[in-house]
Amino acid sequence: MDVVFDVVDLALDVSDVIDRTKQLSKPDTVEVPPDPKPLPAAAQRALAEAEERKRRREQSDQAASATDQASQP
């Protein structure tokens, strides 16, 4: 009777190993987000204005830095 239980136990172990192998062989799926929706016109204008302010601030900072460097002996 112990032999029957040992055989059943072995069969279940083999089945478990096969299931794990199948799971490992499946490629990972990667979800790709849908194409982004275009921004509304007001949002596009606000973004353009913010980028313009940032560009002007950077230019101002660079000019101030150049002035500081020129005034140093």
C-alpha positions in Angstrom: 0.0 0.0 0.0 2.9 2.4 0.7 4.2 1.8 -2.8 0.9 3.1 -4.2 1.1 6.3 -2.1 4.8 6.8 -3.1 3.9 6.4 -6.8 1.0 8.9 -6.5 3.2 11.3 -4.6 5.9 11.1 -7.3 3.3 11.6 -10.0 2.0 14.8 -8.3 5.5 16.1 -7.8 6.2 15.5 -11.5 3.0 17.3 -12.5 3.9 20.2 -10.2 7.3 20.5 -11.9 5.7 20.5 -15.3 3.3 23.2 -14.4 6.1 25.4 -13.0 8.1 24.9 -16.2 5.2 25.9 -18.3 4.7 29.1 -16.3 8.3 30.0 -16.6 8.4 29.4 -20.3 5.5 31.9 -21.0 6.9 35.3 -22.1 6.1 38.3 -19.9 3.4 40.5 -21.5 4.0 44.2 -21.6 1.0 46.5 -21.7 1.5 49.4 -24.0 -0.4 52.5 -23.1 -2.8 53.8 -25.8 -1.7 56.7 -27.9 -1.8 59.9 -25.9 -4.7 62.3 -26.6 -3.8 65.6 -28.2 -3.8 68.5 -25.7 -6.6 71.0 -26.0 -5.7 74.3 -27.6 -5.7 76.2 -24.3 -3.4 73.6 -22.7 -1.1 73.8 -25.7 -0.9 77.6 -25.4 -0.3 77.4 -21.6 2.5 74.9 -22.2 4.1 77.1 -24.9 3.9 80.1 -22.7 5.5 78.2 -19.8 8.3 77.0 -22.1 8.9 80.6 -23.3 9.1 81.9 -19.8 11.6 79.2 -18.9 13.7 80.0 -22.0 13.7 83.7 -21.2 14.6 83.0 -17.5 17.5 80.8 -18.7 18.7 83.5 -21.1 18.5 86.1 -18.3 20.4 83.8 -15.9 23.1 83.3 -18.5 23.4 87.0 -19.2 23.7 87.7 -15.5 26.3 85.1 -15.1 28.3 86.5 -18.0 28.0 90.0 -16.5 29.3 88.6 -13.2 32.2 86.9 -14.8 33.1 90.0 -16.9 33.1 92.2 -13.8 35.5 89.9 -11.9 39.2 90.8 -12.1 
